Amino acid sequence: MKAEPIWTAACARRVDALSINKFKIPQTTLMDRAGAAVAEVARPTGKSFLVLAGDGNNGGDALIAAKILAADPTLKVTIVRVGNAAPEIPDNEIFNCIIDGIFGLGFRGPLDPKSPAGIALKVAAEIKSRHGSVVVAVDLPSGLSCDDASQDFAILPADDTVTFGGMKAVHAIAPARDLCGRIHCIDIGFSSEAVSMALNEEEPAFAVAHSRDLLPFNPWSELKPAAHKYDRGHVLVMGGSAGKIGAPVLSALAALRSGAGWATLALPDGITSNVMIPPDLTSEALWARGRGRSGIDAKKLEAFLQARKVRAVVVGPGTMENPLDAKSLTVLAEFSTKGFVVLDAGALHGIFDIMHKARVKFTPGQAVLTPHPGEWARLSQKKITVPSPLGLASTRAAHDFCITFGLHLLYKHSTPVLCGPDRFNLGAGITATALAFNEGSNIMGRAGTGDVLAGCIAAHGAIDCDAATATMRALAVVSAAARMAASQVGAHAVLPSDIIGMLGRVS
């Protein structure tokens, strides 16, 4: 899959060292270009600049930016060196822009707020608060660690961050991304050979997939003129509970709007009679009946999957408890040898324990779990835990778990992260442990949007997309559909049904 590899701090240092030492690009040339890029981003912000410069290369880039800005006699530039002694910052002046060049990619926290750097950042934050100064960070806001996207606090968050060569995890993945403001990733002339060598040696943890690469591939575009509903794929959605029937309906309708040929809804028997099922959907009774029985009936499910040529299954939207047990989960695992499985919402509660007990393993590339952060924490009810994939170690731990059970895990938040049983091939011999998508917005922050996504993923799986392609392209489709809907009803008025209405215009 085409995606942009995310550099680690170690990778960035390696690119720098190889460019300078092996490919003979002068270090001064690289620093001059970096400083010029910072100055270019900072210049439009006003006439008065406070430049905080640390002792390392990051500070050097900031000082070069300061020199360039100071060459303009209409601009006022105040430089404060931040080292081992407490800095003196003129906090009574009005600064339009603060250039943060104290710490760079090599910083390893935590930052002591009482250190000279901590004091400088606190004073700068107070200046920003009083005067609305724009903060331009060199590489990343000082005090953050380059490779840890889970960070959610910086003393001096940036409005703009200027980084060089390639994005880092802190720039691409929330919550850390939200502390960096607008990202300006600048090519300062690193050797392309150095970049390839460093990425092959380092094997990046993350890569970012972009809509511009995902959307042009349309898996329905090659359907023959005589294609019928089974060619498009039959999607089965099983879910719902009292008062929560909208979720599985949304998933099923989203599957149809995304391109599926047929969508069947399976609701618990106790609520089926009270539900007005949309005429676009069919329904089936697949839940267990009788005293003391609940959840999905494994025998009924197995028979229906075969008889009705189901190509993809979604389980869980709208359920408060997991409707799966060891038997029904085993049926789904066997189904994954030829079909596609999406486990969402309630079907995720304690799912790892059930999988472990049943010794279930899915066919790699044919199953995806889609938990949001709260559901991620409830994947297991016992001792089986998987850390959220937002840092190097935690992402590799999630990858190892995916190998064990043959599935893909989508950490579904503002910048979704996908791990799988295999590393993702980015081409040119480069692989990544996880894929991220960072083009979403709070337009999608509504109950029901995740149900739409689950249906869209299933539709892609039903036409034989593998789990990575199905998930990442569905994220791009739903995100684009949400933006289209916002253009008609307003960014804060978009309903899941509005997004469904736009899916066909994207996919």
Secondary structure, DSSP 8 states (H G I E B T S, - for coil): ---EE-B-HHHHHHHHHIIIIIS---HHHHHHHHHHHHHHHHGGG-SEEEEEE-SSHHHHHHHHHHHHHHTSTT-EEEEEE-SSS-----TTS--SEEEEES--TT--S---TTSHHHHHHHHHHHHHHHH--EEEEESS-TT--TT-TT----SS--SEEEEESS-BHHHHSTTGGGGS-EEEEE-----HHHHHHHHHHH--SEEE--HHHHTT--TTTT--TT--HHHH-EEEEE---TT--HHHHHHHHHHHHHT-SEEEEE--HHHHTT----TT-EE---B--STT--SB-HHHHHHHHHHTTEEEEEE-TT-SS----HHHHHHHHHHTTTSEEEE-GGGGTTHHHHHHHHT----TTSEEE---HHHHHTS-SSS-----SSSHHHHHHHHHHHHHHT-EEEE-SSS-EEEEEEEEEEETTEEEEEEE-----GGG-STTHHHHHHHHHHHHHHTT--HHHHHHHHHHHHHHHHHHHHHHH-TT---HHHHHHHHHHH-
